[in-house]
Amino acid sequence: MTATQPARPLSPDISVKPLRTLPSRRKPFFVELWQTAVGKKWIMAITGVMLMGFVFAHAVGNLKMYLGPADFDHYSEFLREILVPILPRTIFLWLLRIGLIAAFVFHIWAAASLTAMNRKANAPYVSRRDYVAANFAARTMRWTGIIILLFLIWHLADLTWGLKPIAPSDWTRGEAFNNVTESLERVGVAIFYVIANIALGIHLFHGSWSLFQSLGLNNPRFNKARRYFATGFAVLVAAMNISFPIMIQAGVVAG
């Protein structure tokens, strides 16, 4: 074919088919959900509800201290006997502990992942006004969370495991009332418990408020009710827990 000759058209029986692209293999639904900010917020909200239920039940149960050693020790023993003889002794308690540990791990994991995503997005507050609008509880969630984690480790070592020198010198397995009173009669330990539970109250306030938004239940009509609930729940739990070291230090509760 010379330069002056036109290009020969394709034969009518020759057709050009577009290249077929293989569909990408989709990940399981829950894996894809986990990798999104929405999924992480859902995990934080669901595990948060579980942990909120535990701290409330734990604080209410501990009010047995005000009824005296016999009632409190009986309550402590009751926790080990739940669902006996359907399950062996302490099995239900251990299942509960494992579930709470899993909830706690996933809660921290989701929080750390969201923090990493926010840092990667690099979206600082536009103005001082925006910074103030994000209330104190929201801005300190990371630090109150760390304080709660340290307090939980101390609390378990102090009253559940009886590890020395964290636990009182006369810690005795099964004597829950005396163990608590002996521990909180130490001024430094009582102060630590008060500070930790103030941090817990702050954390619960923002968590109780934001979980509705994380679950998509954030209609402005209910904002006032959400704030009342968050405030009431956080104050109630913190007040119950803080009352124990204060009353023991005041001599109202004594071993």
Secondary structure as GFF3:
##gff-version 3
##sequence-region A 1 255
A	DSSP	alpha_helix	29	34	.	.	.	ID=ss1
A	DSSP	alpha_helix	37	62	.	.	.	ID=ss2
A	DSSP	three_ten_helix	63	67	.	.	.	ID=ss3
A	DSSP	alpha_helix	69	80	.	.	.	ID=ss4
A	DSSP	alpha_helix	91	121	.	.	.	ID=ss5
A	DSSP	alpha_helix	128	133	.	.	.	ID=ss6
A	DSSP	alpha_helix	136	139	.	.	.	ID=ss7
A	DSSP	alpha_helix	141	155	.	.	.	ID=ss8
A	DSSP	pi_helix	156	160	.	.	.	ID=ss9
A	DSSP	alpha_helix	176	184	.	.	.	ID=ss10
A	DSSP	alpha_helix	187	214	.	.	.	ID=ss11
A	DSSP	three_ten_helix	220	222	.	.	.	ID=ss12
A	DSSP	alpha_helix	223	249	.	.	.	ID=ss13
###
